Amino acid sequence: MSASEGISLPGNEETTPPHEKHKQKAKKAKKKSRSAKESVPNAMDAKATASYFSLSIVGQIVSATFPLGPDKEFVFLRYEMVAGPDWQLCSGPQHGLTQLATNRRGHFNEPIVFNMPIEVTYKSTSPYGWPQILVSVFGRSGLGRETLLGYAHIHLPVFGSRRPADQTEQLQAPILMPKCPNMMADITSWLLRREPELKDPKVLLDNLKCKGLSMESYGSLQFQLSSVMRGARKLGYHWHS
């Protein structure tokens, strides 16, 4: 007879006890689970490196123009970079404040020059909530009294400027001034000599939230911005200018 027919020969007998076999199987299962757990973060990291695109913006807030001149002697700006929840600011300031500027030495409707530099870099996984610049325009009298002159906002450009350096394209945004909702508020504003202000200027960036606001356009802001985008095509985004 052969060993395959059920007869155990002296050289073919197993010497390992059953409880030790069970321990060896448990150790092998633990090693497999550990190797599987260690391989998961590496795969996630590989996906994370290619799961976003970057947007770099370089430019400046050039000037402000008022058709009949500003109501105050000096003008300055406060700006803020606002983006959606999917966007992360990698470098550059989110808030900024310009210097005091005036055009009193020239014509009353000449541009008030700021030349405030802007340089930021964002990364995101979705174009939803594209970054914007929200600017608050303030005026200061000779006595140091500050009042609001309006708000302006503009989206950051998607495409970089294709013009030569001496022919850069300038973007314009209207300066919006909130109006009093009723006559009593108008009288109070006149007595206090303060213009109405928005509690949260970010409502201007949402069409649903700013519905019903009474605004008046007076003047404009000039921007000079250029953009560089990387990694958008890897995520399937193809934009054409």
C-alpha atoms as a printed R data frame, in Angstrom:
    type eleno elety resid chain resno       x       y       z
1   ATOM     1    CA   MET     A     1   0.000   0.000   0.000
2   ATOM     2    CA   SER     A     2   1.000   3.610  -0.499
3   ATOM     3    CA   ALA     A     3   0.755   6.591   1.879
4   ATOM     4    CA   SER     A     4  -1.983   8.115  -0.321
5   ATOM     5    CA   GLU     A     5  -4.369   5.312   0.639
6   ATOM     6    CA   GLY     A     6  -4.625   6.436   4.272
7   ATOM     7    CA   ILE     A     7  -1.708   4.561   5.913
8   ATOM     8    CA   SER     A     8   0.764   6.796   7.745
9   ATOM     9    CA   LEU     A     9   4.378   5.757   7.398
10  ATOM    10    CA   PRO     A    10   6.999   6.463  10.098
11  ATOM    11    CA   GLY     A    11   8.709   9.197   8.030
12  ATOM    12    CA   ASN     A    12   5.466  11.000   7.110
13  ATOM    13    CA   GLU     A    13   4.022  11.641  10.582
14  ATOM    14    CA   GLU     A    14   3.551  15.278  11.643
15  ATOM    15    CA   THR     A    15   5.154  16.221  14.950
16  ATOM    16    CA   THR     A    16   3.510  19.699  15.379
17  ATOM    17    CA   PRO     A    17   0.704  19.730  17.976
18  ATOM    18    CA   PRO     A    18  -2.706  21.101  16.860
19  ATOM    19    CA   HIS     A    19  -2.666  24.101  19.271
20  ATOM    20    CA   GLU     A    20   0.696  25.272  17.862
21  ATOM    21    CA   LYS     A    21  -0.666  25.055  14.319
22  ATOM    22    CA   HIS     A    22  -3.495  27.377  15.360
23  ATOM    23    CA   LYS     A    23  -0.992  29.898  16.798
24  ATOM    24    CA   GLN     A    24   1.042  29.888  13.590
25  ATOM    25    CA   LYS     A    25  -2.055  30.549  11.480
26  ATOM    26    CA   ALA     A    26  -3.036  33.461  13.757
27  ATOM    27    CA   LYS     A    27   0.456  34.994  13.438
28  ATOM    28    CA   LYS     A    28   0.302  34.759   9.630
29  ATOM    29    CA   ALA     A    29  -3.125  36.445   9.587
30  ATOM    30    CA   LYS     A    30  -1.817  39.312  11.770
31  ATOM    31    CA   LYS     A    31   1.149  39.853   9.448
32  ATOM    32    CA   LYS     A    32  -1.156  40.026   6.413
33  ATOM    33    CA   SER     A    33  -3.456  42.571   8.104
34  ATOM    34    CA   ARG     A    34  -0.453  44.724   9.102
35  ATOM    35    CA   SER     A    35   0.930  44.732   5.545
36  ATOM    36    CA   ALA     A    36  -2.514  45.669   4.181
37  ATOM    37    CA   LYS     A    37  -2.825  48.582   6.652
38  ATOM    38    CA   GLU     A    38   0.637  49.846   5.798
39  ATOM    39    CA   SER     A    39  -0.114  49.805   2.083
40  ATOM    40    CA   VAL     A    40  -3.325  51.878   2.391
41  ATOM    41    CA   PRO     A    41  -1.712  55.230   3.452
42  ATOM    42    CA   ASN     A    42   0.797  55.015   0.628
43  ATOM    43    CA   ALA     A    43  -2.003  54.636  -1.911
44  ATOM    44    CA   MET     A    44  -3.898  57.535  -0.329
45  ATOM    45    CA   ASP     A    45  -0.817  59.745  -0.401
46  ATOM    46    CA   ALA     A    46  -0.286  58.958  -4.063
47  ATOM    47    CA   LYS     A    47  -3.833  60.014  -4.849
48  ATOM    48    CA   ALA     A    48  -3.597  63.159  -2.702
49  ATOM    49    CA   THR     A    49  -0.628  64.492  -4.645
50  ATOM    50    CA   ALA     A    50  -2.703  64.540  -7.843
51  ATOM    51    CA   SER     A    51  -6.094  65.510  -6.408
52  ATOM    52    CA   TYR     A    52  -5.829  69.323  -6.559
53  ATOM    53    CA   PHE     A    53  -4.796  72.148  -8.875
54  ATOM    54    CA   SER     A    54  -3.031  75.384  -7.961
55  ATOM    55    CA   LEU     A    55  -3.763  78.986  -8.942
56  ATOM    56    CA   SER     A    56  -1.129  81.712  -8.569
57  ATOM    57    CA   ILE     A    57  -2.134  85.376  -8.877
58  ATOM    58    CA   VAL     A    58   0.272  88.289  -9.289
59  ATOM    59    CA   GLY     A    59  -0.808  91.884  -9.776
60  ATOM    60    CA   GLN     A    60  -1.885  95.043  -8.017
61  ATOM    61    CA   ILE     A    61  -4.774  97.326  -7.168
62  ATOM    62    CA   VAL     A    62  -3.867 100.191  -9.456
63  ATOM    63    CA   SER     A    63  -6.176 103.105  -8.702
64  ATOM    64    CA   ALA     A    64  -9.650 104.398  -7.906
65  ATOM    65    CA   THR     A    65 -11.621 106.821 -10.055
66  ATOM    66    CA   PHE     A    66 -14.562 108.999  -9.057
67  ATOM    67    CA   PRO     A    67 -16.441 110.921 -11.786
68  ATOM    68    CA   LEU     A    68 -16.903 114.059  -9.657
69  ATOM    69    CA   GLY     A    69 -14.019 113.432  -7.286
70  ATOM    70    CA   PRO     A    70 -14.101 111.767  -3.850
71  ATOM    71    CA   ASP     A    71 -16.042 113.305  -0.981
72  ATOM    72    CA   LYS     A    72 -12.974 113.156   1.267
73  ATOM    73    CA   GLU     A    73  -9.481 114.544   0.981
74  ATOM    74    CA   PHE     A    74  -7.695 111.198   1.386
75  ATOM    75    CA   VAL     A    75  -8.744 107.707   0.306
76  ATOM    76    CA   PHE     A    76  -7.484 104.279   1.409
77  ATOM    77    CA   LEU     A    77  -8.551 100.681   0.770
78  ATOM    78    CA   ARG     A    78  -8.980  97.533   2.826
79  ATOM    79    CA   TYR     A    79  -9.093  94.333   0.826
80  ATOM    80    CA   GLU     A    80  -9.750  90.687   1.655
81  ATOM    81    CA   MET     A    81  -9.329  87.487  -0.341
82  ATOM    82    CA   VAL     A    82 -12.520  85.398  -0.172
83  ATOM    83    CA   ALA     A    83 -12.850  81.853  -1.551
84  ATOM    84    CA   GLY     A    84 -15.109  78.814  -1.247
85  ATOM    85    CA   PRO     A    85 -14.729  75.927   1.224
86  ATOM    86    CA   ASP     A    86 -12.737  73.815  -1.257
87  ATOM    87    CA   TRP     A    87 -10.033  76.463  -1.652
88  ATOM    88    CA   GLN     A    88  -6.960  76.716   0.563
89  ATOM    89    CA   LEU     A    89  -4.668  79.750   0.695
90  ATOM    90    CA   CYS     A    90  -1.101  78.408   0.407
91  ATOM    91    CA   SER     A    91   0.875  81.649   0.340
92  ATOM    92    CA   GLY     A    92   0.257  85.376   0.445
93  ATOM    93    CA   PRO     A    93  -1.772  87.622   2.778
94  ATOM    94    CA   GLN     A    94  -5.519  87.211   3.057
95  ATOM    95    CA   HIS     A    95  -6.084  90.799   4.252
96  ATOM    96    CA   GLY     A    96  -4.396  94.044   3.255
97  ATOM    97    CA   LEU     A    97  -4.467  97.789   3.835
98  ATOM    98    CA   THR     A    98  -3.235 100.426   1.410
99  ATOM    99    CA   GLN     A    99  -1.646 103.782   2.085
100 ATOM   100    CA   LEU     A   100  -3.492 107.093   2.119
101 ATOM   101    CA   ALA     A   101  -3.710 108.562  -1.377
102 ATOM   102    CA   THR     A   102  -5.160 111.735  -2.865
103 ATOM   103    CA   ASN     A   103  -5.496 113.597  -6.169
104 ATOM   104    CA   ARG     A   104  -5.856 117.084  -4.728
105 ATOM   105    CA   ARG     A   105  -2.808 118.335  -6.604
106 ATOM   106    CA   GLY     A   106  -4.328 117.442  -9.969
107 ATOM   107    CA   HIS     A   107  -7.773 117.474 -11.552
108 ATOM   108    CA   PHE     A   108 -10.695 116.428  -9.350
109 ATOM   109    CA   ASN     A   109 -11.554 113.350 -11.462
110 ATOM   110    CA   GLU     A   110  -8.009 112.088 -11.980
111 ATOM   111    CA   PRO     A   111  -7.324 108.528 -10.758
112 ATOM   112    CA   ILE     A   112  -6.208 108.113  -7.149
113 ATOM   113    CA   VAL     A   113  -3.180 105.839  -7.483
114 ATOM   114    CA   PHE     A   114  -2.439 103.082  -4.922
115 ATOM   115    CA   ASN     A   115  -0.333 100.454  -6.772
116 ATOM   116    CA   MET     A   116  -1.010  97.979  -3.959
117 ATOM   117    CA   PRO     A   117   0.785  94.698  -4.836
118 ATOM   118    CA   ILE     A   118  -1.097  91.395  -4.633
119 ATOM   119    CA   GLU     A   119   0.580  87.976  -4.777
120 ATOM   120    CA   VAL     A   120  -1.304  84.873  -3.582
121 ATOM   121    CA   THR     A   121  -1.405  81.154  -4.341
122 ATOM   122    CA   TYR     A   122  -4.437  78.907  -3.868
123 ATOM   123    CA   LYS     A   123  -5.027  75.189  -4.256
124 ATOM   124    CA   SER     A   124  -8.363  73.483  -4.690
125 ATOM   125    CA   THR     A   125 -10.086  70.331  -5.878
126 ATOM   126    CA   SER     A   126 -13.044  72.106  -7.491
127 ATOM   127    CA   PRO     A   127 -13.628  75.437  -9.267
128 ATOM   128    CA   TYR     A   128 -16.706  76.031  -7.109
129 ATOM   129    CA   GLY     A   129 -16.231  79.136  -4.951
130 ATOM   130    CA   TRP     A   130 -13.643  80.741  -7.240
131 ATOM   131    CA   PRO     A   131 -11.573  83.290  -5.254
132 ATOM   132    CA   GLN     A   132 -12.594  86.938  -5.230
133 ATOM   133    CA   ILE     A   133 -11.130  90.200  -3.976
134 ATOM   134    CA   LEU     A   134 -13.472  92.168  -1.733
135 ATOM   135    CA   VAL     A   135 -12.422  95.810  -1.301
136 ATOM   136    CA   SER     A   136 -13.803  98.387   1.135
137 ATOM   137    CA   VAL     A   137 -13.130 102.001   0.132
138 ATOM   138    CA   PHE     A   138 -12.775 104.533   2.946
139 ATOM   139    CA   GLY     A   139 -12.209 108.272   2.967
140 ATOM   140    CA   ARG     A   140 -10.503 110.426   5.589
141 ATOM   141    CA   SER     A   141 -11.012 114.148   6.028
142 ATOM   142    CA   GLY     A   142  -8.338 116.631   7.033
143 ATOM   143    CA   LEU     A   143  -9.514 116.305  10.645
144 ATOM   144    CA   GLY     A   144  -8.961 112.531  10.649
145 ATOM   145    CA   ARG     A   145 -12.617 111.486  10.392
146 ATOM   146    CA   GLU     A   146 -13.083 108.238   8.432
147 ATOM   147    CA   THR     A   147 -16.224 107.331   6.492
148 ATOM   148    CA   LEU     A   148 -17.154 104.589   4.049
149 ATOM   149    CA   LEU     A   149 -17.122 105.447   0.351
150 ATOM   150    CA   GLY     A   150 -18.261 102.078  -0.985
151 ATOM   151    CA   TYR     A   151 -17.433  98.444  -1.751
152 ATOM   152    CA   ALA     A   152 -16.027  96.685  -4.798
153 ATOM   153    CA   HIS     A   153 -15.363  93.041  -5.641
154 ATOM   154    CA   ILE     A   154 -13.944  91.124  -8.566
155 ATOM   155    CA   HIS     A   155 -13.164  87.482  -9.386
156 ATOM   156    CA   LEU     A   156  -9.552  86.475  -9.819
157 ATOM   157    CA   PRO     A   157  -8.745  85.847 -13.501
158 ATOM   158    CA   VAL     A   158  -8.794  82.323 -14.862
159 ATOM   159    CA   PHE     A   159  -6.300  82.963 -17.662
160 ATOM   160    CA   GLY     A   160  -3.030  84.863 -17.584
161 ATOM   161    CA   SER     A   161  -2.563  88.046 -19.566
162 ATOM   162    CA   ARG     A   162  -1.315  87.386 -23.111
163 ATOM   163    CA   ARG     A   163  -0.393  91.002 -23.807
164 ATOM   164    CA   PRO     A   164   3.139  92.394 -23.629
165 ATOM   165    CA   ALA     A   165   4.375  93.855 -20.352
166 ATOM   166    CA   ASP     A   166   3.871  97.422 -21.587
167 ATOM   167    CA   GLN     A   167   0.265  96.680 -22.656
168 ATOM   168    CA   THR     A   168  -1.151  94.865 -19.626
169 ATOM   169    CA   GLU     A   169  -4.911  94.586 -19.429
170 ATOM   170    CA   GLN     A   170  -6.654  96.363 -16.549
171 ATOM   171    CA   LEU     A   171  -9.852  95.061 -14.950
172 ATOM   172    CA   GLN     A   172 -12.477  97.379 -13.526
173 ATOM   173    CA   ALA     A   173 -14.979  96.887 -10.714
174 ATOM   174    CA   PRO     A   174 -17.710  99.398  -9.820
175 ATOM   175    CA   ILE     A   175 -17.703 100.966  -6.363
176 ATOM   176    CA   LEU     A   176 -21.077 100.254  -4.741
177 ATOM   177    CA   MET     A   177 -22.414 102.459  -1.967
178 ATOM   178    CA   PRO     A   178 -25.286 101.169   0.248
179 ATOM   179    CA   LYS     A   179 -28.294 103.441   0.597
180 ATOM   180    CA   CYS     A   180 -30.524 103.984   3.619
181 ATOM   181    CA   PRO     A   181 -33.640 101.779   3.561
182 ATOM   182    CA   ASN     A   182 -36.020 104.496   4.810
183 ATOM   183    CA   MET     A   183 -36.267 108.210   5.565
184 ATOM   184    CA   MET     A   184 -35.591 107.833   9.308
185 ATOM   185    CA   ALA     A   185 -32.293 106.065   8.603
186 ATOM   186    CA   ASP     A   186 -31.426 108.770   6.083
187 ATOM   187    CA   ILE     A   187 -31.988 111.510   8.658
188 ATOM   188    CA   THR     A   188 -29.927 109.651  11.256
189 ATOM   189    CA   SER     A   189 -27.098 109.243   8.772
190 ATOM   190    CA   TRP     A   190 -27.184 112.973   7.990
191 ATOM   191    CA   LEU     A   191 -27.166 113.965  11.676
192 ATOM   192    CA   LEU     A   192 -24.280 111.638  12.535
193 ATOM   193    CA   ARG     A   193 -22.489 112.402   9.272
194 ATOM   194    CA   ARG     A   194 -21.855 108.741   8.703
195 ATOM   195    CA   GLU     A   195 -22.721 106.781   5.600
196 ATOM   196    CA   PRO     A   196 -24.561 103.448   5.992
197 ATOM   197    CA   GLU     A   197 -22.297 100.399   6.151
198 ATOM   198    CA   LEU     A   198 -22.898  96.691   5.690
199 ATOM   199    CA   LYS     A   199 -22.501  94.557   8.805
200 ATOM   200    CA   ASP     A   200 -20.942  91.799   6.707
201 ATOM   201    CA   PRO     A   201 -19.687  93.003   3.280
202 ATOM   202    CA   LYS     A   202 -19.362  89.370   2.143
203 ATOM   203    CA   VAL     A   203 -23.094  89.335   1.409
204 ATOM   204    CA   LEU     A   204 -22.226  91.161  -1.821
205 ATOM   205    CA   LEU     A   205 -20.529  87.979  -3.045
206 ATOM   206    CA   ASP     A   206 -23.731  85.910  -2.761
207 ATOM   207    CA   ASN     A   207 -26.568  86.795  -5.119
208 ATOM   208    CA   LEU     A   208 -29.162  85.268  -2.808
209 ATOM   209    CA   LYS     A   209 -28.021  87.147   0.319
210 ATOM   210    CA   CYS     A   210 -27.687  90.551  -1.337
211 ATOM   211    CA   LYS     A   211 -31.156  90.389  -2.852
212 ATOM   212    CA   GLY     A   212 -33.146  93.430  -1.765
213 ATOM   213    CA   LEU     A   213 -30.151  95.624  -0.903
214 ATOM   214    CA   SER     A   214 -30.329  99.186  -2.170
215 ATOM   215    CA   MET     A   215 -26.957 100.123  -3.680
216 ATOM   216    CA   GLU     A   216 -25.684 103.057  -5.709
217 ATOM   217    CA   SER     A   217 -22.686 102.917  -8.032
218 ATOM   218    CA   TYR     A   218 -20.229 105.788  -7.847
219 ATOM   219    CA   GLY     A   219 -16.719 105.392  -9.228
220 ATOM   220    CA   SER     A   220 -14.642 102.323 -10.050
221 ATOM   221    CA   LEU     A   221 -11.482 100.456  -9.041
222 ATOM   222    CA   GLN     A   222  -8.807  99.423 -11.518
223 ATOM   223    CA   PHE     A   223  -6.981  96.094 -11.097
224 ATOM   224    CA   GLN     A   224  -4.012  94.645 -12.945
225 ATOM   225    CA   LEU     A   225  -3.923  90.872 -12.414
226 ATOM   226    CA   SER     A   226  -2.384  87.860 -14.135
227 ATOM   227    CA   SER     A   227  -2.747  84.182 -13.262
228 ATOM   228    CA   VAL     A   228  -0.841  80.911 -13.630
229 ATOM   229    CA   MET     A   229  -2.682  77.596 -13.196
230 ATOM   230    CA   ARG     A   230  -1.148  74.142 -12.765
231 ATOM   231    CA   GLY     A   231  -2.645  70.660 -12.532
232 ATOM   232    CA   ALA     A   232  -6.151  71.463 -13.770
233 ATOM   233    CA   ARG     A   233  -6.046  69.162 -16.792
234 ATOM   234    CA   LYS     A   234  -5.054  66.179 -14.650
235 ATOM   235    CA   LEU     A   235  -8.398  66.556 -12.879
236 ATOM   236    CA   GLY     A   236 -10.316  66.818 -16.155
237 ATOM   237    CA   TYR     A   237 -10.778  70.626 -16.230
238 ATOM   238    CA   HIS     A   238 -10.200  72.175 -19.662
239 ATOM   239    CA   TRP     A   239 -10.742  75.923 -19.875
240 ATOM   240    CA   HIS     A   240 -10.317  77.887 -23.083
241 ATOM   241    CA   SER     A   241  -9.979  81.651 -23.345
